[in-house]
Amino acid sequence: MCIAFPGKILSIDKNNMAMVDIGGTRLAVSLELLDENVVCGDYVISHAGFAIHKVNEATAQENLAFLKELHTHEIY
């Protein structure tokens, strides 16, 4: 199973790479797969080093809260 994570774009460099904050962890992701224009402060869903979809802040926060809740429960 693959999980894509929402994160906030902190910066974008000239090579179309973004520094994204995902729940306190910073990760460099490529913006090459996005059809939408994004700017610093936008939220994107990231998977395997690529931003794959732009989302609004409410959706991003809801998904991060759900992932945090999953992390607090033991999974067998």
Buried (B, 14 or more C-beta within 10 A) or exposed (E): EEEBBBBBBEEBEEEEBBBBEBBEEEEEBBBEEBEEEBEEEBBBBBBEEBBBBBBEEEBBBEBBEEBEEEEEEEEE
